[in-house]
Amino acid sequence: MRSSPKQAIKMCVAATAFLLAALSSESAQAQSSSLLESGRLLATGGVSQVEGAGGGGLATWAVITGYGTRDAIGANAHYTYVNLPSFTLHSGGAAVGLYNRLELSYNRQWFDTGSTGAALGLGSGFTFEQDIIGAKVRLFGDIVYDQDRWWPQMSVGVQYKNNNQPGVLTAIGARSDEGVDIYVSATKLFLAQSLLLNGTVRLTKANQFGILGFGGDASNAYSPQFEGSAAYLVNRHLAVGIDYRTKPNNLGFAKEDDAFDIFAAYFINKNASITAAYANLGNIALQKTQQGLYLSVQVGF
């Protein structure tokens, strides 16, 4: 059975209620050491990246989501909306961080083609849906406690993606409706300068993050792609910055451009954050200069 963006919002709200109820219950016990203790600094878990991992808006970071320390866990529910001239993207899901070592995430995307779908013969409001299951492991380093060391926090991750439109994807030249991305991320926080820098190398076959399938008539090989971020912490609640992400060119009918965003993330507290951005995803399926509003909310601990 297909789900909808409205159902995703309802699921995120339900997950939020569950997470906050659990948090309140633990707080009421007044335990000095708790499995749900949010012991890390505000903003050090990042926000929810468009595919559900902890990071920036478009780029994946080496951080583990949530605020759990090595003796605790963290979790979040998130929802993202991207409004482009020809398309609309909805994305919702949840993630858990275990002992600041392992991150597990689930994300579902709805890519509404609107009137563009009708022009392409797919029907008005035709929607691609994609499920993304992710895992990330912190290898070494700590963005906060390694201030006196040169090395960054390093993590390795994997994302399995499955698209619900195999017939349409085959028609446009994609080789598969499912794929696996593998990435390595390095994130360094310079607390004295209030600056965070991140670099990620991703091996992928995904077309438009997987929304248009995997591999294609032009290429069906894995290719390394780069994701970079720079963020400045204006104060302990507000971060501003930029993400940049390269993408492969696998489909012969449409050139795929790099993507970037300029964002502002406001961390209300350790339980909620809001991210707003200008996002430019370049050309998508012959529709030029797809740029617009990126808005994301995250709740958890």
C-alpha positions as CSV (number, residue, x, y, z in Angstrom):
1,M,0.0,0.0,0.0
2,R,1.4,3.4,-0.9
3,S,1.7,6.0,1.8
4,S,1.5,9.8,1.3
5,P,3.3,12.9,2.6
6,K,0.3,13.5,5.0
7,Q,0.8,10.0,6.4
8,A,4.5,10.7,6.8
9,I,3.7,13.8,8.8
10,K,1.3,11.8,11.0
11,M,4.0,9.2,11.5
12,C,6.6,11.8,12.4
13,V,4.2,13.4,14.9
14,A,3.4,10.0,16.4
15,A,7.2,9.3,16.7
16,T,7.7,12.7,18.2
17,A,5.1,12.1,20.9
18,F,6.6,8.7,21.7
19,L,10.2,10.2,21.9
20,L,9.1,13.1,24.1
21,A,7.0,10.9,26.3
22,A,10.0,8.6,26.8
23,L,12.2,11.6,27.5
24,S,9.8,13.0,30.0
25,S,9.4,9.6,31.7
26,E,13.2,9.3,32.1
27,S,13.5,12.9,33.4
28,A,10.9,12.3,36.0
29,Q,13.0,9.5,37.5
30,A,15.8,12.1,38.1
31,Q,18.6,9.6,37.4
32,S,22.1,11.0,37.2
33,S,23.0,8.4,34.6
34,S,20.4,7.4,32.1
35,L,20.3,5.5,28.8
36,L,18.4,8.5,27.3
37,E,20.7,11.2,28.8
38,S,21.4,13.9,26.2
39,G,24.9,14.6,27.2
40,R,26.5,16.0,24.1
41,L,26.7,19.7,23.2
42,L,23.8,21.4,21.4
43,A,24.0,21.1,17.6
44,T,26.7,18.4,17.6
45,G,24.3,15.8,16.2
46,G,23.7,17.9,13.1
47,V,20.3,18.0,11.5
48,S,18.6,15.4,9.3
49,Q,20.1,15.2,5.8
50,V,17.6,14.8,2.9
51,E,18.2,11.0,2.9
52,G,17.7,10.7,6.6
53,A,21.3,10.6,7.9
54,G,22.8,13.0,10.4
55,G,24.4,15.9,8.7
56,G,23.5,19.0,6.7
57,G,20.7,19.5,4.3
58,L,22.3,17.8,1.3
59,A,25.6,16.5,2.7
60,T,26.1,13.6,5.1
61,W,28.4,14.3,8.1
62,A,30.5,12.0,10.2
63,V,28.5,12.9,13.3
64,I,26.1,10.3,14.9
65,T,22.5,11.6,15.1
66,G,21.0,12.6,18.5
67,Y,22.7,13.7,21.7
68,G,23.6,10.4,23.3
69,T,27.1,10.0,24.7
70,R,29.1,6.8,24.6
71,D,26.9,5.5,27.5
72,A,23.5,6.6,26.0
73,I,21.4,6.7,23.0
74,G,19.7,9.5,21.0
75,A,16.9,9.5,18.4
76,N,14.9,11.8,16.2
77,A,11.9,12.0,13.9
78,H,12.2,14.4,10.9
79,Y,10.3,15.8,8.0
80,T,11.7,17.8,5.0
81,Y,9.9,19.8,2.3
82,V,11.6,21.1,-0.9
83,N,9.6,23.3,-3.2
84,L,11.0,23.6,-6.8
85,P,9.6,25.3,-9.9
86,S,8.7,22.0,-11.6
87,F,8.7,19.4,-8.7
88,T,8.0,19.0,-5.0
89,L,9.9,16.7,-2.7
90,H,8.6,15.5,0.7
91,S,10.8,13.4,2.9
92,G,10.1,11.9,6.4
93,G,11.6,9.3,8.7
94,A,13.4,8.6,11.9
95,A,16.9,7.8,13.1
96,V,18.6,6.5,16.2
97,G,22.1,7.0,17.5
98,L,23.6,4.2,19.7
99,Y,26.3,5.2,22.2
100,N,27.7,7.9,19.8
101,R,29.1,5.0,17.7
102,L,26.3,3.6,15.4
103,E,23.5,5.4,13.6
104,L,20.5,3.6,12.0
105,S,18.0,5.5,9.9
106,Y,14.9,5.1,7.8
107,N,13.6,7.7,5.4
108,R,10.8,7.8,2.8
109,Q,10.7,10.3,-0.1
110,W,7.9,11.4,-2.3
111,F,8.9,13.3,-5.5
112,D,5.8,14.9,-7.0
113,T,6.3,15.7,-10.7
114,G,3.2,18.0,-10.8
115,S,2.3,19.3,-14.2
116,T,5.7,18.2,-15.5
117,G,4.5,14.6,-15.1
118,A,1.5,15.4,-17.3
119,A,3.8,17.0,-20.0
120,L,5.9,13.8,-20.0
121,G,2.9,11.6,-20.4
122,L,3.0,10.3,-16.8
123,G,-0.1,12.0,-15.6
124,S,-0.5,15.1,-13.5
125,G,0.9,14.7,-10.0
126,F,2.7,11.5,-10.8
127,T,4.9,10.6,-7.8
128,F,8.1,8.7,-7.4
129,E,8.5,7.1,-4.0
130,Q,11.7,5.9,-2.5
131,D,12.6,4.1,0.7
132,I,16.1,4.6,2.2
133,I,17.6,2.4,5.0
134,G,20.9,3.7,6.3
135,A,23.6,2.7,8.7
136,K,26.7,4.7,9.8
137,V,29.6,3.8,12.1
138,R,32.0,6.2,13.8
139,L,35.5,4.9,13.2
140,F,37.5,7.3,15.3
141,G,37.8,10.9,16.4
142,D,35.3,13.2,18.3
143,I,34.3,16.6,16.9
144,V,34.2,18.1,20.5
145,Y,36.9,16.4,22.5
146,D,39.6,16.2,19.8
147,Q,40.2,20.0,19.7
148,D,43.9,19.5,20.5
149,R,44.3,17.0,17.7
150,W,44.5,17.5,14.0
151,W,42.4,14.6,12.9
152,P,38.6,14.9,12.3
153,Q,35.8,12.6,13.3
154,M,35.6,9.8,10.7
155,S,32.7,7.6,9.9
156,V,31.7,5.1,7.2
157,G,28.1,4.5,6.1
158,V,25.8,2.7,3.7
159,Q,22.4,3.5,2.3
160,Y,20.1,1.0,0.6
161,K,17.5,2.7,-1.7
162,N,14.5,1.3,-3.3
163,N,12.3,3.1,-5.8
164,N,8.6,2.2,-6.5
165,Q,8.5,2.9,-10.2
166,P,10.6,0.2,-12.0
167,G,8.6,0.4,-15.2
168,V,9.0,4.2,-15.6
169,L,12.7,4.0,-14.6
170,T,13.4,1.4,-17.3
171,A,11.6,3.6,-19.9
172,I,13.9,6.6,-19.2
173,G,17.0,4.5,-19.3
174,A,17.8,3.6,-15.7
175,R,19.3,0.1,-15.1
176,S,17.6,-0.6,-11.8
177,D,15.0,0.6,-9.3
178,E,17.3,-0.2,-6.3
179,G,20.8,0.6,-5.3
180,V,23.4,0.9,-2.5
181,D,25.5,4.0,-1.7
182,I,28.7,3.6,0.3
183,Y,30.3,6.7,1.8
184,V,33.2,7.9,4.1
185,S,32.8,11.2,6.0
186,A,35.2,13.4,7.8
187,T,34.0,16.2,10.1
188,K,36.1,18.7,12.0
189,L,34.7,21.3,14.5
190,F,36.9,24.2,15.4
191,L,35.2,25.4,18.6
192,A,37.5,28.4,19.1
193,Q,36.6,29.7,15.6
194,S,32.9,28.5,15.8
195,L,33.5,26.7,12.5
196,L,32.6,23.2,11.2
197,L,34.0,21.7,8.1
198,N,32.9,18.4,6.5
199,G,33.9,16.3,3.5
200,T,32.3,13.1,2.3
201,V,33.1,10.8,-0.6
202,R,30.2,8.7,-1.8
203,L,30.3,5.7,-4.2
204,T,27.0,5.7,-6.0
205,K,25.0,4.8,-9.1
206,A,22.0,6.9,-8.0
207,N,20.3,9.3,-10.5
208,Q,19.0,12.4,-8.7
209,F,19.7,10.7,-5.3
210,G,17.9,7.6,-6.6
211,I,14.6,9.3,-7.4
212,L,15.3,8.6,-11.1
213,G,16.7,5.1,-10.4
214,F,20.2,3.7,-10.5
215,G,22.7,3.5,-13.4
216,G,21.7,4.2,-16.9
217,D,22.2,4.0,-20.6
218,A,25.2,6.3,-20.4
219,S,26.9,4.6,-17.5
220,N,26.2,1.8,-15.0
221,A,29.4,2.0,-13.0
222,Y,29.8,3.2,-9.5
223,S,31.4,6.6,-9.4
224,P,32.9,8.6,-6.5
225,Q,31.0,11.8,-5.7
226,F,31.8,14.6,-3.3
227,E,29.7,16.2,-0.6
228,G,31.1,19.2,1.3
229,S,29.8,21.5,4.1
230,A,31.0,24.6,5.9
231,A,29.0,25.9,8.8
232,Y,29.5,28.9,11.1
233,L,28.0,28.8,14.6
234,V,26.7,32.3,15.1
235,N,25.8,31.4,18.7
236,R,25.0,28.1,20.5
237,H,21.5,28.0,18.9
238,L,22.1,29.2,15.3
239,A,24.3,27.9,12.5
240,V,24.6,29.2,9.0
241,G,26.4,27.6,6.1
242,I,26.5,25.9,2.8
243,D,26.4,22.3,1.4
244,Y,27.7,21.3,-2.0
245,R,27.1,17.9,-3.6
246,T,28.2,16.4,-6.9
247,K,26.1,13.9,-8.8
248,P,26.9,11.3,-11.6
249,N,25.7,11.5,-15.2
250,N,24.2,8.1,-15.9
251,L,21.1,8.9,-18.0
252,G,21.6,9.9,-21.7
253,F,18.4,11.9,-22.0
254,A,19.2,14.5,-19.3
255,K,22.5,15.9,-18.0
256,E,22.6,15.9,-14.2
257,D,24.0,19.0,-12.4
258,D,25.7,19.4,-9.1
259,A,23.5,20.6,-6.2
260,F,24.1,23.1,-3.4
261,D,22.2,24.9,-0.6
262,I,22.7,27.9,1.7
263,F,21.1,27.1,5.0
264,A,20.3,28.5,8.5
265,A,19.7,25.9,11.2
266,Y,18.1,27.0,14.5
267,F,18.5,24.6,17.4
268,I,15.6,25.5,19.8
269,N,17.0,23.0,22.3
270,K,18.2,19.4,22.3
271,N,14.6,18.3,21.5
272,A,13.8,20.4,18.4
273,S,15.5,22.2,15.5
274,I,14.3,23.9,12.3
275,T,16.4,24.3,9.1
276,A,15.6,26.7,6.3
277,A,17.6,26.9,3.1
278,Y,17.8,28.1,-0.5
279,A,18.4,24.9,-2.5
280,N,19.6,24.6,-6.1
281,L,19.4,21.1,-7.5
282,G,20.3,22.1,-11.1
283,N,18.6,20.5,-14.1
284,I,16.2,17.6,-13.4
285,A,14.8,15.5,-16.2
286,L,15.1,18.3,-18.8
287,Q,13.6,20.9,-16.4
288,K,16.2,23.6,-16.0
289,T,17.4,25.4,-12.9
290,Q,15.4,23.6,-10.2
291,Q,15.9,26.0,-7.2
292,G,13.7,26.9,-4.3
293,L,12.8,26.6,-0.6
294,Y,14.2,23.8,1.6
295,L,12.5,23.5,5.0
296,S,13.1,20.7,7.5
297,V,12.1,20.1,11.1
298,Q,13.6,17.6,13.6
299,V,12.5,16.5,17.0
300,G,14.1,14.0,19.4
301,F,16.8,13.8,22.0
